[in-house]
């Protein structure tokens, strides 16, 4: 038996490799984007136009064939009128944070940009960490 046969046998029964993990993550975020798009009653063409990406590329993302960059996810989030943070968490770029009324209010505020939201959240989190450390001492 050749080593390539041994390797494929190991892959069949072992844990998925890095390529399979990336493919699974891409499929998960694509399915989530598709669900959000359908619940918002937005066509693929409309979302592609709003997000500034091509129809075929967005279709490939939704089918899990492509894993979008953080920038593309931010554009898609804007097109769906959802927080980029939500898509980042589903894509595995960010860890899910505990719920907070302040965080929730910032994320749904349409009067500020995604960048401004992220900056305010970082400041808010730093204050919380600072106060938490002071409470522990």
N, C-alpha and C positions, 0 to 999 in steps of 0.2 A: 504494500500500500504506500502511496506517495504521501509526503507531508501535507500537500494541499488537500488531499482527501481527509486526512486526520483533522486538519483545521476546520473544514466544513462540517465534519461530524461534531467537533467541539462546539462550533457556533450553533448548531441545530439544538443542542441540549443545554448550552450554557446561557449566561446572561447576554442580553443584547449588547452589541458593541456601540462605539460612539456614533457611527453612521446611523444605526437604527434608532438611537436615542434622539438624534437631531431630526430624523424623519418623523418620529412620534411627536416631538414638540411642534414641528411645523404643521402636522395634521391637526393637533389639538387647537392651536391658535387659529388655523384656517377654519375649522368647524365653528369655533366661537365667533369669529368675525361673520361667518355666513349666518349664524343664528341671530346675531345682533342686527345684521342687515335686513333679514326677513322680518324680524319683529318691528323694525322701524319702517317697514314697507317701502324699502328703497331698492331699486333694481341694481344689478351688477354694474350696468352702464352708468347709472347715476352716481353710485359710490365711486367708481373709477374716476369719473369726471371731478367730483368733489375732492377726492384725495390726490388728484394729479398723477395718477398711474394709469397704465394701459389696461383695457378690458382683459386681454389674455393673461397679463401678469397677475391681476387681482384674482382671476379665476384659478390660476395655478396656486396662489396663496390659499384660497378657500379649500382647494382639493388636497392641500398638504404637500404639493410638489415643490413649493418654494418656501423658504423661511425668510420673512421680511426683516429688514434692518429696523433698528429703533426709530430712525427717521421716518421710514415708510409707515411703521405702526402709528407714529404720531399723526401723520397725514390721514391715515385711515380713521383714527379716533376722531379727528376733527370732522371728517366727512360723515361719521356716524353720530356726531355730537355726544360722544362719551369721553371720559377722561382717558388720556394716554396711559395713565398709571394702571388702569384696569387691564388694558391690552398688554402692558409690560409684565404684569403679574402672570397673566395667562400664558405669555410667551416664555416665562422663566427668566426674564431680564431683571425683575425686581421681586423681592420677597413680599408676601402679603403682610400688611401691617394691621395691627388691631384697630377696630372701629373707633372713631372719634367724631363727635359732632362738629368740631372745628374742621377736621380733615374733610369730612363729608360736605360741609358747606363750601369749602374752598374748591373742591373738585367739581361741584355743579354750578359754580359761578361763571356765567357766560361773559361777564364784563371784563375778565382778565384773560391773558393768553396762557397757553399751556406752560410756557417757560416761566411766567410770573407765578403760576400756581406751584410749580416745582420749587421755585426759590422760596416762596412763603412756607411751603411744607418743610423744607430743609431748616429754615429758621425756627419754625415751631417745634420740630423734632429736637433741635439742639437745645432749646429752652427746656423742653421736657426732660432731656437727658441730664442737663445741668441741675435742674431741681430735684431729680431723682437721686443723683449722687449726693447732693447736699442733705437730703432726707436720710440717706443711708449712714451718714457720718455722725 
